[in-house]
Amino acid sequence: MKRRSLWLMTLIVVAVSLALFGCQAPAATEEPMEEEPMEEEVMEEEPMEEEAAAEEPAAEEPAEEMAEPVTISVWHGYTETEETTFSQAANDFMAAHPEIVVELLAVPFDELQNKYQTEAATGGGPTLIPGPQDRMAGYAEAGLLATIDENAAFLGDLVSAAVEGGKVGGVLVGVPLNNKVVALFYNKSMVDTPPADFDELLAQAADSGLAITADWFHNYMWGPAFGAQFFDADLKVVIDSAEGAEAYAYLNTVCDSPGVTCDGNDGDMDTLFRQGEVAFRIQGPWASGDFVTDLGADNVGVMAIPMIPGKDYPRPWNQSEMMSINVNATEEEAAAAMAFIEYLTGTEVQKAFLDAANWIPSNASVDTSSNPVVGGFLEQVPYSDPFPVVTELGATWEPMGNAMTEILEEVKTPEEALAEAASLINTANGK
């Protein structure tokens, strides 16, 4: 009995041990199974963090894109040497300022004023418009020009009188690019000794020729030489005086002289000089680059127009070419336009225009001593009259142009032609 009980007890202990081991074995095998999903979740999360990190540069790309450049446009009346030099300046500016695009459009000079006024008046037109002071004044009076900041630092480098000429009604609306005055060109290969007075000029012209443009701008100069006044203090035209009649009777005599050609086609008169058909030409600096190209720098001389014996020196108008900003320009366009104007009036570009196109610089620091052509124009400056920056001048061009034609074609006497022109102008101006 005792042995059976002992054996029985042994079986029970073994059975209980096996039972306990069997219950624990699954728990031991299940423990890694519970951890594996956790490891897989960690592995799944890590690639997502790496992908997010890899995508971060793509999110920053828009901030790195360059802004669109500001585009400004310029309508101009330059041709040949002046156009080439101006285009080069625009290209050089864009190379130095990739944030600005400059678009140039060449428009015939006699069409440019009407084209700009028409387009700008309807909200269009170019950003910048260069031109003589009288056109600038007309644009300003019509409300077509933006005001220019007088405190712009670069204006201090320019000839102060020229800057003042950019004001209309006390408001700055134009920046001078150059100064312009007509003078006497002569071909050194055809002229041994420059004429000492106008009688001597006519004597030499009888053999070698003189070309004069028969328009009003080129022929204003005769009036002052004879003591005639064009505007009075109230801007009324008073050229229909005895002095005025004498002055333009003299012009008629000049044009009838042997060897002298007077014609209203400015380009044709330039061609006569460029081709060596005449030795003398009364013209402005804008043509000098072409003259030098055709005749050679050594053959082109410039001097003040000689004094008329018994009278005085012919006194042409001394004007500045202005660059103005369209009133329709946006704030960004106006800022870009000012940057371009500053570039054009800088010493480097002004020197380039001096050398290539013989422009009289508006930048006071540019040395002109090495340029004899410009030196000749500077001789004329003391014998010139300030260009009137007034809207009344706009009404003078057609009537006075017609008067020049009528006098030179002897359709009317100088007294008749000038009286008719003065009446038309004063009526148009309400004087």
C-alpha positions as CSV (number, residue, x, y, z in Angstrom):
1,M,0.0,0.0,0.0
2,K,2.8,2.4,0.8
3,R,4.7,1.6,-2.4
4,R,1.5,2.1,-4.6
5,S,0.8,5.4,-2.8
6,L,4.4,6.5,-3.4
7,W,4.3,5.6,-7.0
8,L,1.0,7.2,-7.4
9,M,2.3,10.4,-5.9
10,T,5.2,10.4,-8.2
11,L,2.9,10.2,-11.3
12,I,0.9,13.1,-10.0
13,V,4.0,15.3,-9.5
14,V,5.2,14.5,-13.1
15,A,1.8,15.1,-14.5
16,V,1.5,18.5,-12.8
17,S,5.0,19.5,-14.0
18,L,4.1,18.6,-17.5
19,A,0.9,20.6,-17.3
20,L,2.7,23.6,-16.0
21,F,5.4,23.4,-18.7
22,G,2.8,23.1,-21.4
23,C,1.0,26.2,-20.2
24,Q,4.2,28.3,-20.2
25,A,5.6,27.2,-23.6
26,P,3.0,29.0,-25.7
27,A,3.6,32.2,-23.6
28,A,7.3,31.9,-24.4
29,T,6.7,31.5,-28.1
30,E,4.1,34.3,-28.2
31,E,6.4,37.0,-26.7
32,P,8.5,37.6,-29.8
33,M,5.3,37.6,-31.9
34,E,4.0,40.5,-29.8
35,E,7.4,42.4,-30.3
36,E,7.7,41.8,-34.1
37,P,4.7,44.0,-35.0
38,M,6.3,46.8,-32.9
39,E,9.6,46.4,-34.8
40,E,7.7,46.5,-38.1
41,E,5.9,49.7,-37.1
42,V,9.2,51.4,-36.3
43,M,10.6,50.2,-39.7
44,E,7.5,51.5,-41.5
45,E,7.8,55.0,-39.8
46,E,11.5,55.5,-40.5
47,P,11.1,55.5,-44.3
48,M,8.3,58.0,-44.0
49,E,10.5,60.4,-42.1
50,E,13.3,60.0,-44.7
51,E,10.8,60.7,-47.6
52,A,9.5,63.8,-45.8
53,A,13.1,65.0,-45.4
54,A,13.8,64.4,-49.0
55,E,10.7,66.4,-50.1
56,E,11.7,69.5,-48.1
57,P,14.0,71.0,-50.8
58,A,11.1,70.7,-53.3
59,A,8.9,72.8,-51.0
60,E,11.6,75.6,-51.0
61,E,12.0,75.8,-54.8
62,P,9.4,78.5,-55.5
63,A,11.2,80.9,-53.1
64,E,14.4,80.4,-55.1
65,E,12.8,81.3,-58.5
66,M,13.9,84.8,-59.8
67,A,11.3,87.4,-60.2
68,E,10.2,88.3,-63.7
69,P,12.3,91.2,-65.2
70,V,10.7,94.6,-65.5
71,T,10.3,95.6,-69.2
72,I,10.6,99.2,-70.3
73,S,10.2,100.5,-73.8
74,V,11.8,103.5,-75.6
75,W,10.5,105.2,-78.8
76,H,13.2,107.3,-80.5
77,G,14.0,109.0,-83.7
78,Y,17.7,108.2,-84.0
79,T,19.2,106.9,-87.2
80,E,22.5,105.5,-88.4
81,T,25.4,106.3,-86.0
82,E,23.1,107.7,-83.2
83,E,20.8,104.6,-83.4
84,T,23.8,102.2,-83.4
85,T,25.3,103.9,-80.3
86,F,22.0,104.1,-78.5
87,S,21.2,100.4,-79.2
88,Q,24.7,99.4,-77.9
89,A,24.1,101.4,-74.7
90,A,20.8,99.7,-74.1
91,N,22.4,96.2,-74.6
92,D,25.2,97.1,-72.2
93,F,22.7,98.3,-69.7
94,M,20.7,95.1,-69.8
95,A,23.9,93.0,-69.4
96,A,24.6,94.9,-66.2
97,H,21.0,94.9,-65.1
98,P,19.4,91.5,-66.0
99,E,16.4,92.5,-63.9
100,I,15.4,95.0,-66.6
101,V,14.6,94.5,-70.2
102,V,14.8,97.6,-72.6
103,E,12.8,97.4,-75.8
104,L,13.7,100.0,-78.5
105,L,11.5,101.2,-81.3
106,A,12.8,103.5,-84.0
107,V,10.2,105.9,-85.3
108,P,10.7,108.5,-88.0
109,F,11.4,111.8,-86.2
110,D,8.7,113.7,-88.0
111,E,6.1,111.0,-86.9
112,L,7.3,110.4,-83.4
113,Q,5.6,113.4,-81.7
114,N,2.1,112.6,-83.0
115,K,2.5,108.9,-82.4
116,Y,3.5,109.4,-78.8
117,Q,0.8,112.0,-78.1
118,T,-1.9,109.7,-79.6
119,E,-0.9,106.6,-77.7
120,A,0.0,108.2,-74.4
121,A,-3.3,110.1,-74.3
122,T,-5.2,106.8,-74.4
123,G,-3.2,105.1,-71.7
124,G,-0.5,103.6,-73.8
125,G,2.8,104.6,-75.4
126,P,6.4,103.7,-74.4
127,T,7.9,104.0,-71.0
128,L,10.5,106.6,-72.1
129,I,10.4,109.2,-74.8
130,P,13.5,111.3,-75.9
131,G,13.1,114.5,-77.8
132,P,13.8,118.2,-78.0
133,Q,12.7,120.6,-75.2
134,D,9.7,122.0,-77.1
135,R,8.2,118.6,-77.6
136,M,8.8,117.8,-73.9
137,A,7.0,121.0,-73.0
138,G,4.0,120.1,-75.2
139,Y,3.8,116.6,-73.7
140,A,3.9,118.0,-70.2
141,E,1.2,120.6,-70.8
142,A,-1.0,117.8,-72.1
143,G,-0.4,115.8,-68.9
144,L,1.5,113.0,-70.7
145,L,4.7,113.1,-68.6
146,A,5.5,111.8,-65.1
147,T,7.3,114.1,-62.6
148,I,11.0,113.2,-62.1
149,D,12.5,113.3,-58.6
150,E,14.7,116.4,-58.5
151,N,16.6,114.8,-55.6
152,A,18.0,111.9,-57.7
153,A,21.7,112.0,-56.8
154,F,23.0,111.5,-60.4
155,L,21.4,114.8,-61.5
156,G,24.1,116.6,-59.6
157,D,26.6,115.4,-62.2
158,L,24.9,117.1,-65.1
159,V,25.1,120.6,-66.4
160,S,22.8,122.6,-64.1
161,A,21.4,124.9,-66.8
162,A,20.6,121.8,-68.9
163,V,18.7,120.2,-66.0
164,E,16.8,123.4,-65.4
165,G,15.8,123.2,-69.1
166,G,14.0,120.0,-68.2
167,K,11.4,121.8,-66.1
168,V,7.9,122.9,-67.3
169,G,6.0,125.2,-65.0
170,G,8.7,124.6,-62.3
171,V,8.3,120.8,-62.4
172,L,11.1,118.5,-63.7
173,V,9.8,116.3,-66.5
174,G,12.9,115.7,-68.5
175,V,16.6,114.8,-68.0
176,P,19.1,116.2,-70.5
177,L,21.0,113.6,-72.6
178,N,23.0,116.1,-74.6
179,N,23.2,119.7,-75.7
180,K,22.5,120.7,-79.3
181,V,23.3,123.8,-81.4
182,V,23.8,124.1,-85.1
183,A,27.2,125.3,-86.3
184,L,29.2,125.3,-89.6
185,F,30.7,122.1,-90.8
186,Y,33.5,122.3,-93.4
187,N,35.4,119.6,-95.4
188,K,39.1,120.2,-94.7
189,S,40.1,118.4,-97.9
190,M,38.2,121.1,-99.8
191,V,38.8,124.2,-97.6
192,D,42.3,125.6,-97.1
193,T,41.4,128.4,-94.8
194,P,38.1,128.6,-92.9
195,P,36.1,131.7,-93.7
196,A,36.6,134.8,-91.4
197,D,33.1,136.2,-92.0
198,F,29.9,135.3,-93.9
199,D,30.9,137.3,-97.0
200,E,34.0,135.2,-97.2
201,L,31.9,132.0,-96.7
202,L,29.7,132.9,-99.6
203,A,32.8,133.6,-101.7
204,Q,34.2,130.2,-101.0
205,A,30.8,128.6,-101.4
206,A,30.7,129.9,-105.0
207,D,33.5,127.4,-105.8
208,S,32.9,124.6,-103.3
209,G,29.3,124.8,-102.2
210,L,27.2,125.4,-99.1
211,A,24.0,123.4,-98.0
212,I,21.3,124.9,-95.8
213,T,18.1,123.2,-94.6
214,A,15.2,125.6,-95.5
215,D,13.1,125.0,-92.4
216,W,12.3,127.2,-89.5
217,F,14.6,125.5,-86.9
218,H,17.8,125.9,-88.9
219,N,16.9,129.5,-89.8
220,Y,15.8,131.1,-86.6
221,M,19.4,132.3,-86.3
222,W,19.1,135.1,-88.9
223,G,16.7,137.1,-86.8
224,P,19.0,137.7,-83.8
225,A,21.9,138.6,-86.2
226,F,19.8,141.6,-87.4
227,G,18.4,142.5,-84.0
228,A,15.0,141.0,-84.6
229,Q,13.1,139.5,-81.6
230,F,10.9,136.5,-82.0
231,F,8.9,136.4,-78.7
232,D,8.2,139.3,-76.5
233,A,7.9,139.1,-72.7
234,D,4.4,137.8,-73.0
235,L,5.4,135.1,-75.6
236,K,3.7,137.0,-78.4
237,V,5.4,136.5,-81.7
238,V,6.9,139.8,-82.9
239,I,9.2,138.6,-85.7
240,D,7.0,140.7,-88.2
241,S,9.2,143.7,-87.6
242,A,11.5,145.7,-89.9
243,E,14.5,143.9,-88.5
244,G,12.8,140.5,-89.1
245,A,12.0,141.4,-92.7
246,E,15.6,142.5,-93.2
247,A,16.9,139.3,-91.7
248,Y,14.9,137.0,-93.9
249,A,15.5,139.1,-97.0
250,Y,19.2,138.4,-96.3
251,L,18.5,134.7,-96.1
252,N,16.8,134.8,-99.5
253,T,19.9,136.5,-100.8
254,V,22.2,133.8,-99.3
255,C,20.1,131.1,-100.9
256,D,20.3,132.8,-104.3
257,S,24.1,133.0,-104.1
258,P,26.3,130.9,-106.4
259,G,27.1,127.5,-105.0
260,V,24.5,127.7,-102.2
261,T,21.7,125.0,-102.0
262,C,18.7,125.7,-99.7
263,D,16.2,122.9,-99.5
264,G,13.6,121.7,-97.0
265,N,14.8,118.1,-97.1
266,D,17.3,117.8,-94.3
267,G,18.6,114.4,-95.3
268,D,19.3,115.5,-98.9
269,M,21.3,118.5,-97.6
270,D,23.4,116.1,-95.4
271,T,24.0,113.9,-98.4
272,L,25.5,116.7,-100.4
273,F,28.1,117.2,-97.6
274,R,28.7,113.5,-97.0
275,Q,29.4,112.9,-100.7
276,G,31.7,115.8,-101.0
277,E,29.5,117.8,-103.3
278,V,29.6,120.8,-101.0
279,A,32.4,121.9,-98.7
280,F,30.1,123.6,-96.1
281,R,27.0,122.5,-94.2
282,I,25.1,124.3,-91.4
283,Q,23.9,121.4,-89.2
284,G,23.8,120.1,-85.7
285,P,26.0,117.5,-83.9
286,W,23.5,114.7,-84.5
287,A,24.8,114.4,-88.1
288,S,28.5,114.6,-87.2
289,G,29.0,110.8,-86.7
290,D,27.8,110.1,-90.2
291,F,29.9,112.9,-91.6
292,V,33.0,111.4,-90.0
293,T,32.2,107.9,-91.2
294,D,31.8,109.1,-94.8
295,L,34.6,111.7,-95.0
296,G,37.0,110.6,-92.3
297,A,37.7,112.3,-89.0
298,D,40.7,114.2,-90.4
299,N,38.4,115.9,-93.0
300,V,35.6,117.1,-90.8
301,G,35.9,120.5,-89.2
302,V,33.4,122.5,-87.2
303,M,33.4,126.2,-86.3
304,A,31.0,128.9,-85.2
305,I,28.9,130.3,-88.0
306,P,30.7,133.4,-89.2
307,M,29.6,137.0,-88.4
308,I,27.6,138.9,-91.0
309,P,29.6,142.0,-91.8
310,G,27.9,145.1,-90.5
311,K,25.5,143.0,-88.4
312,D,26.2,140.3,-85.8
313,Y,26.8,136.6,-85.5
314,P,23.8,134.3,-86.5
315,R,22.5,132.9,-83.2
316,P,20.9,129.5,-83.5
317,W,18.9,128.0,-80.7
318,N,20.8,126.1,-78.1
319,Q,18.7,123.2,-76.9
320,S,19.0,120.0,-74.9
321,E,17.6,116.7,-75.9
322,M,15.5,115.4,-73.0
323,M,14.5,111.9,-71.8
324,S,11.1,111.9,-70.2
325,I,9.0,109.2,-68.5
326,N,5.4,108.4,-69.7
327,V,2.8,109.3,-67.1
328,N,1.2,105.9,-67.7
329,A,4.3,104.0,-66.5
330,T,3.8,101.8,-63.4
331,E,5.9,102.5,-60.3
332,E,8.2,99.6,-61.2
333,E,8.6,100.7,-64.7
334,A,9.3,104.3,-63.6
335,A,12.0,103.1,-61.2
336,A,13.6,101.0,-64.0
337,A,13.4,103.9,-66.4
338,M,15.2,106.1,-63.9
339,A,18.0,103.5,-63.6
340,F,18.3,103.6,-67.4
341,I,18.4,107.4,-67.6
342,E,21.1,107.4,-64.9
343,Y,23.1,104.9,-67.0
344,L,22.7,107.0,-70.1
345,T,23.9,110.2,-68.4
346,G,26.9,108.5,-66.7
347,T,30.4,109.4,-67.7
348,E,31.1,106.1,-69.5
349,V,28.1,106.2,-71.8
350,Q,28.3,110.0,-72.3
351,K,31.9,109.5,-73.4
352,A,30.8,106.7,-75.8
353,F,28.3,109.1,-77.4
354,L,30.9,111.8,-77.5
355,D,33.4,109.6,-79.4
356,A,30.9,107.8,-81.7
357,A,28.2,110.4,-82.4
358,N,29.9,113.6,-81.3
359,W,27.2,114.4,-78.8
360,I,27.9,117.4,-76.6
361,P,27.7,115.8,-73.2
362,S,25.2,116.7,-70.6
363,N,27.5,115.3,-67.9
364,A,29.7,118.1,-66.8
365,S,32.6,115.8,-65.9
366,V,33.2,114.4,-69.4
367,D,36.4,115.7,-71.0
368,T,35.7,117.0,-74.5
369,S,39.2,118.4,-75.2
370,S,40.2,115.4,-77.3
371,N,37.3,115.8,-79.7
372,P,37.8,118.7,-82.2
373,V,34.3,118.3,-83.7
374,V,32.6,118.9,-80.3
375,G,35.1,121.6,-79.7
376,G,33.8,123.4,-82.8
377,F,30.2,123.2,-81.5
378,L,31.4,124.6,-78.1
379,E,32.7,127.6,-80.1
380,Q,29.1,128.2,-81.3
381,V,27.6,128.1,-77.8
382,P,28.5,131.7,-76.9
383,Y,26.7,132.8,-80.1
384,S,23.4,131.0,-79.4
385,D,20.0,131.7,-77.8
386,P,18.4,129.5,-75.1
387,F,15.7,127.3,-76.6
388,P,12.3,128.4,-75.3
389,V,10.8,125.7,-73.2
390,V,7.2,126.9,-73.6
391,T,4.1,125.4,-75.1
392,E,3.6,128.6,-77.3
393,L,6.6,127.4,-79.4
394,G,4.5,124.4,-80.6
395,A,2.3,126.7,-82.6
396,T,5.2,128.3,-84.5
397,W,6.6,125.4,-86.5
398,E,4.1,125.1,-89.4
399,P,3.4,128.8,-89.9
400,M,7.1,129.8,-89.7
401,G,8.0,126.8,-91.9
402,N,5.5,128.0,-94.5
403,A,6.9,131.5,-94.2
404,M,10.4,130.2,-95.0
405,T,9.2,128.4,-98.1
406,E,7.2,131.5,-99.3
407,I,10.2,133.8,-98.8
408,L,12.7,131.5,-100.5
409,E,10.4,130.7,-103.4
410,E,9.6,134.4,-103.6
411,V,5.8,133.7,-103.4
412,K,5.6,136.5,-100.8
413,T,7.8,139.2,-99.6
414,P,9.5,138.7,-96.2
415,E,7.1,141.4,-94.7
416,E,4.0,139.6,-96.0
417,A,5.1,136.1,-95.1
418,L,6.2,137.0,-91.6
419,A,3.1,139.1,-90.9
420,E,0.9,136.2,-91.9
421,A,2.9,133.7,-89.8
422,A,2.8,135.9,-86.7
423,S,-0.9,136.4,-87.0
424,L,-1.6,132.7,-87.2
425,I,0.7,131.9,-84.3
426,N,-0.6,134.6,-82.0
427,T,-4.2,133.6,-82.8
428,A,-3.5,130.0,-82.0
429,N,-1.8,131.0,-78.7
430,G,-4.5,133.5,-77.8
431,K,-2.1,136.4,-77.9
